[in-house]
Amino acid sequence: MATDEGGKRTKFQCLIIARFTVAIVVAVLAFASIVVVLTAGLRREDISLSFTHGHIQAAQVLWLKNETYLTHYRGKMDEIFTIYEPAVRVDLWVSMDAHIPTRRANTTCNITTVLVFDMPNAPTFTGLTQIALIKINKALRKQSLDRWIPMTDKNTLSYIARTYGGMSEFTAMLQVNMTISSGVGRTPTNSTQYCWPVTIGHSRSTTVKKVTCKPSHHIDYAADSVALAPPPPPGPPMVNH
């Protein structure tokens, strides 16, 4: 009789242990699910940036125009020499949006810097050269950013005048560096996306579709592209005659 009671007692204890073990496993799985839900909003591939109309509008022309008239005698026609010099300042209207499909967490995108690369042989990356570094350090309010950004770097403005003097716009690729945070007290993660082709100039077309940015692993650089090159030094002004 004692053996039967001991056997029942042992079976009852095993049943309790089994139920306790199952409860622990369920709790662990539930916690893992909560962690996945909380961190899903921080996945960098979930954030998709785009530039409105694929264009950055300049408030004024990208260069200064200086014309010199040369008068000839004895029946020769007068000549006009046009020199394109660097502008002192160019204000750029930057308009971008962020699409976050995962909204289980309070996700915030903060644009820190934007690197501008000239694409002289667009749509290829041949000759790709960095010409500007623009500091923004602004959060996207309601997942959008619309603001004027001044460009005053002398090397950048000299390059634009020397290379694109007389032209209203040029094609560029933008490297957008940002931080993504979700929830209070969480450490932000860094993310970089590349946007191209984006036109920059004193013109605006509202018919062009937005340009959606891509993460770095979606870029196939040309073998002869000069990625992340320093801004070119100032050179002689461009002269047309």
DAVEN-V505032 format. One record per residue. N is the residue number from 1. RES is the residue in three letters. PHI is phi in whole degrees, 0 to 359 (999 if undefined). Layout:
N_RES_PHI + N_RES_PHI
This chain:
1_MET_999 + 2_ALA_297 + 3_THR_293 + 4_ASP_294 + 5_GLU_296 + 6_GLY_294 + 7_GLY_294 + 8_LYS_296 + 9_ARG_297 + 10_THR_295 + 11_LYS_295 + 12_PHE_295 + 13_GLN_294 + 14_CYS_296 + 15_LEU_295 + 16_ILE_297 + 17_ILE_297 + 18_ALA_297 + 19_ARG_296 + 20_PHE_296 + 21_THR_296 + 22_VAL_298 + 23_ALA_298 + 24_ILE_295 + 25_VAL_298 + 26_VAL_298 + 27_ALA_296 + 28_VAL_296 + 29_LEU_296 + 30_ALA_296 + 31_PHE_296 + 32_ALA_298 + 33_SER_296 + 34_ILE_297 + 35_VAL_298 + 36_VAL_297 + 37_VAL_296 + 38_LEU_289 + 39_THR_265 + 40_ALA_299 + 41_GLY_291 + 42_LEU_264 + 43_ARG_294 + 44_ARG_296 + 45_GLU_288 + 46_ASP_282 + 47_ILE_273 + 48_SER_236 + 49_LEU_262 + 50_SER_210 + 51_PHE_256 + 52_THR_299 + 53_HIS_61 + 54_GLY_61 + 55_HIS_213 + 56_ILE_243 + 57_GLN_270 + 58_ALA_265 + 59_ALA_287 + 60_GLN_214 + 61_VAL_297 + 62_LEU_278 + 63_TRP_206 + 64_LEU_252 + 65_LYS_252 + 66_ASN_233 + 67_GLU_251 + 68_THR_238 + 69_TYR_263 + 70_LEU_246 + 71_THR_265 + 72_HIS_254 + 73_TYR_251 + 74_ARG_60 + 75_GLY_86 + 76_LYS_284 + 77_MET_285 + 78_ASP_292 + 79_GLU_243 + 80_ILE_240 + 81_PHE_258 + 82_THR_252 + 83_ILE_242 + 84_TYR_259 + 85_GLU_250 + 86_PRO_296 + 87_ALA_286 + 88_VAL_285 + 89_ARG_200 + 90_VAL_229 + 91_ASP_267 + 92_LEU_245 + 93_TRP_267 + 94_VAL_257 + 95_SER_228 + 96_MET_221 + 97_ASP_232 + 98_ALA_240 + 99_HIS_251 + 100_ILE_239 + 101_PRO_294 + 102_THR_267 + 103_ARG_238 + 104_ARG_284 + 105_ALA_232 + 106_ASN_281 + 107_THR_268 + 108_THR_236 + 109_CYS_253 + 110_ASN_240 + 111_ILE_281 + 112_THR_267 + 113_THR_220 + 114_VAL_230 + 115_LEU_264 + 116_VAL_254 + 117_PHE_247 + 118_ASP_286 + 119_MET_244 + 120_PRO_294 + 121_ASN_240 + 122_ALA_304 + 123_PRO_271 + 124_THR_278 + 125_PHE_266 + 126_THR_298 + 127_GLY_80 + 128_LEU_303 + 129_THR_220 + 130_GLN_287 + 131_ILE_238 + 132_ALA_203 + 133_LEU_233 + 134_ILE_252 + 135_LYS_270 + 136_ILE_244 + 137_ASN_52 + 138_LYS_228 + 139_ALA_278 + 140_LEU_280 + 141_ARG_278 + 142_LYS_53 + 143_GLN_61 + 144_SER_212 + 145_LEU_224 + 146_ASP_224 + 147_ARG_196 + 148_TRP_275 + 149_ILE_240 + 150_PRO_282 + 151_MET_245 + 152_THR_234 + 153_ASP_295 + 154_LYS_294 + 155_ASN_297 + 156_THR_295 + 157_LEU_294 + 158_SER_292 + 159_TYR_297 + 160_ILE_296 + 161_ALA_295 + 162_ARG_289 + 163_THR_265 + 164_TYR_235 + 165_GLY_302 + 166_GLY_91 + 167_MET_255 + 168_SER_274 + 169_GLU_200 + 170_PHE_215 + 171_THR_259 + 172_ALA_220 + 173_MET_244 + 174_LEU_248 + 175_GLN_260 + 176_VAL_260 + 177_ASN_260 + 178_MET_212 + 179_THR_243 + 180_ILE_238 + 181_SER_232 + 182_SER_218 + 183_GLY_88 + 184_VAL_282 + 185_GLY_83 + 186_ARG_270 + 187_THR_285 + 188_PRO_295 + 189_THR_253 + 190_ASN_273 + 191_SER_214 + 192_THR_228 + 193_GLN_228 + 194_TYR_242 + 195_CYS_235 + 196_TRP_196 + 197_PRO_279 + 198_VAL_241 + 199_THR_270 + 200_ILE_233 + 201_GLY_172 + 202_HIS_271 + 203_SER_200 + 204_ARG_209 + 205_SER_240 + 206_THR_275 + 207_THR_267 + 208_VAL_283 + 209_LYS_288 + 210_LYS_295 + 211_VAL_254 + 212_THR_271 + 213_CYS_280 + 214_LYS_228 + 215_PRO_291 + 216_SER_298 + 217_HIS_285 + 218_HIS_264 + 219_ILE_259 + 220_ASP_247 + 221_TYR_292 + 222_ALA_290 + 223_ALA_296 + 224_ASP_257 + 225_SER_283 + 226_VAL_255 + 227_ALA_283 + 228_LEU_58 + 229_ALA_283 + 230_PRO_292 + 231_PRO_303 + 232_PRO_294 + 233_PRO_290 + 234_PRO_296 + 235_GLY_234 + 236_PRO_294 + 237_PRO_295 + 238_MET_282 + 239_VAL_238 + 240_ASN_240 + 241_HIS_208
